[in-house]
């Protein structure tokens, strides 16, 4: 959770690494004025809003900044088709494409998560998912209920996950989801 400027800086650095954002020349900076990277802008607005939401500062400037980042984050999320609440994802969030992404506000997702278009992380009668670190969630995947997903897991396209897979270094696919491969994370 982003509670201070140091953690905010760490989250933004990890998010930049995950999204291949590198230092740019003055010319490239000038071009971004006319053609901004909307996905990266959304992640930056999300992180700044998380900071101002969690820092619990009462001064008027902090309140105005929180409202500013809330409006920017909500408007860009609406434009891109994202319903991603604050304080769900750890550092290193990567969203490679525009498209509908719906995440429940009580879900917990670790560091270095990749979310493709059409992903739904939601609730059922039992609760919400808890997802580990270094998880790839393929296009159209649905994760529902009180499930736990381990670290270094790849979830295939259009997979429906309704039971826990606490193992690490696995690939799961299908409706309902099942393990198809036990691999090390660097072998994918």
C-alpha positions in Angstrom: 0.0 0.0 0.0 1.3 3.4 -1.0 1.5 5.4 2.2 4.5 7.8 1.7 6.6 9.4 -1.0 9.3 6.7 -0.8 6.9 3.9 -1.4 5.2 5.9 -4.1 8.6 6.4 -5.9 9.3 2.6 -5.5 5.9 1.6 -7.0 6.3 4.0 -9.9 9.9 2.7 -10.6 8.7 -0.9 -10.6 5.7 0.0 -12.7 7.9 1.8 -15.2 10.2 -1.2 -15.4 7.3 -3.5 -16.0 5.9 -1.3 -18.7 9.3 -0.7 -20.5 9.2 3.0 -19.7 12.8 4.2 -20.1 14.3 7.6 -19.8 13.6 9.6 -22.9 15.2 12.4 -24.9 13.8 15.9 -25.1 12.5 15.2 -28.5 10.6 12.1 -27.3 9.3 14.1 -24.3 8.0 16.7 -26.7 6.2 14.0 -28.8 4.5 12.6 -25.7 2.6 15.9 -25.4 0.8 15.1 -28.6 0.7 11.3 -28.3 0.7 10.4 -24.6 1.0 6.8 -23.5 -2.5 6.4 -22.0 -1.8 3.1 -20.3 1.2 4.5 -18.4 -0.7 7.6 -17.6 -3.5 5.6 -16.0 -1.0 3.7 -13.8 0.7 6.9 -12.7 -2.7 8.5 -11.8 -3.7 5.3 -10.0 -0.5 5.3 -7.9 -0.7 9.0 -7.1 -4.3 8.7 -6.1 -3.4 5.7 -3.8 -0.7 7.9 -2.2 -3.1 10.8 -1.5 -5.8 8.4 -0.4 -3.6 6.6 2.1 -1.4 9.4 3.3 -4.3 10.8 5.3 -3.1 14.4 5.0 -5.7 16.9 6.1 -4.3 20.1 4.5 -6.2 21.7 1.7 -3.5 21.2 -0.9 -3.4 17.4 -0.3 -7.2 17.3 -0.5 -7.2 19.1 -3.8 -4.4 16.9 -5.2 -6.4 13.8 -4.1 -9.5 15.1 -5.9 -7.4 16.0 -9.0 -5.8 12.5 -9.2 -9.2 10.8 -8.5 -10.8 12.7 -11.5 -7.9 12.0 -13.8 -7.7 8.3 -12.8 -11.5 7.8 -13.1 -11.8 9.6 -16.4 -8.9 7.8 -18.0 -10.1 4.4 -16.6 -13.5 5.1 -18.2 -11.9 5.9 -21.5 -9.7 2.8 -21.5 -12.4 0.5 -20.1 -10.8 -0.2 -16.8 -12.5 -0.7 -13.5 -9.4 -1.0 -11.3 -9.8 0.2 -7.7 -6.9 1.6 -5.6 -4.8 -0.4 -3.2 -5.3 -3.8 -4.9 -2.1 -4.3 -7.0 1.5 -4.4 -5.7 4.4 -2.7 -7.6 5.1 -3.7 -11.1 1.6 -3.6 -12.6 1.6 -4.1 -16.4 -1.4 -3.5 -18.6 -0.3 -4.1 -22.2 -3.6 -3.3 -24.0 -6.8 -1.3 -23.8 -10.0 -3.2 -23.0 -12.4 -4.1 -20.3 -10.7 -5.0 -17.1 -12.9 -5.4 -13.9 -11.3 -5.9 -10.5 -13.1 -6.2 -7.1 -11.9 -3.6 -4.6 -11.2 -6.3 -1.9 -9.0 -8.5 -4.1 -5.3 -8.7 -3.3 -2.8 -9.0 -6.0 1.0 -9.2 -5.5 3.9 -7.6 -7.3 4.6 -7.8 -11.1 1.2 -8.7 -12.3 0.3 -8.6 -16.0 -3.4 -8.0 -16.8 -4.6 -8.6 -20.4 -7.8 -7.2 -21.8 -11.1 -8.8 -20.7 -9.9 -9.9 -17.3 -12.4 -10.1 -14.4 -11.3 -10.6 -10.8 -14.5 -10.9 -8.9 -16.5 -12.0 -5.9 -18.9 -14.9 -5.3 -20.6 -16.1 -2.1 -17.3 -17.1 -0.5 -15.1 -14.0 -1.0 -12.5 -12.6 -3.3 -9.2 -13.8 -4.9 -5.8 -13.5 -3.4 -3.1 -13.6 -6.1 0.6 -14.0 -5.6 3.6 -12.3 -7.2 4.7 -12.6 -10.9 1.3 -13.7 -12.2 0.3 -13.4 -15.8 -3.4 -13.3 -16.4 -4.3 -13.9 -20.0 -7.0 -12.2 -22.1 -10.6 -13.0 -21.0 -9.6 -14.8 -17.8 -12.1 -14.9 -15.0 -11.0 -15.4 -11.4 -13.8 -15.6 -8.9 -14.4 -16.5 -5.3 -12.2 -17.1 -2.3 -9.3 -18.5 -4.1 -5.5 -18.3 -3.7 -3.1 -18.3 -6.7 0.5 -18.9 -6.0 3.6 -17.1 -7.2 5.0 -17.3 -10.8 1.7 -18.6 -12.3 0.5 -18.1 -15.9 -3.3 -18.2 -16.4 -4.3 -18.8 -20.0 -6.7 -17.0 -22.2 -10.4 -17.4 -21.3 -9.6 -19.5 -18.3 -12.2 -19.6 -15.5 -10.6 -20.1 -12.1 -13.0 -21.0 -9.3 -10.7 -23.0 -7.1 -7.3 -22.4 -5.5 -3.9 -23.1 -7.1 -1.4 -22.3 -4.3 1.5 -24.0 -6.2 4.2 -21.9 -7.7 5.7 -22.1 -11.2 2.6 -23.5 -13.0 0.4 -22.8 -16.0 -3.3 -23.2 -15.7 -5.9 -23.1 -18.5 -9.4 -24.3 -19.3 -13.0 -24.1 -18.1 -12.8 -25.1 -15.3 -9.1 -24.3 -14.8 -6.6 -27.1 -14.4 -2.8 -27.3 -14.3 -1.3 -28.2 -17.7 2.4 -27.5 -17.0 4.8 -27.4 -14.1 7.6 -25.1 -15.2 10.1 -22.6 -13.8 9.0 -19.1 -14.3 11.9 -18.3 -16.7 11.0 -21.3 -18.9 7.7 -19.8 -20.2 
